[in-house]
Amino acid sequence: MKDEKITNKEMDILLQDCFLHRIRLLSRRITNVYDEALKPMDLKVTQMNMLGVVTKLGPISPADMCQKLQMDKSTLSRNVDRLIEYGWLKHIPGENNRSHQLSITEKGRGIMKKASTYWKQAQAKTKKILGKKGSEAVMAAGNVLWKD
């Protein structure tokens, strides 16, 4: 096989038509909007999502949380450790010494309440960035993945 190189035109097509490339760009842009809004709380949107899942579904095992958030164990563990350190989450012993579940603390519920104001600001800014059709498309696509 001859050593062929991709042309600029082919690369343009790959980048323009790649779902993942577009979704990653969108994700980074929108994550920055939420993180900036939540900055006064010293909270990242990924941490807020974790607190939200534990609040709604908890107590929940780390494995179930990874599945729900489509997140790998090491990322979850790193963030959960911080949330426990802040006093927003706590471990609940499981049925054996090797298992545990995560539960929200009262302090964590208070943070979620306060953070919701900043979240609403980020939500409004995101809707403005995406526009009506873009917002509806994102919600429709997300609803396929997020099922209770």
Order of alpha helices (4+ residues) and beta strands (2+ residues): alpha-alpha-alpha-alpha-alpha-beta-beta-alpha
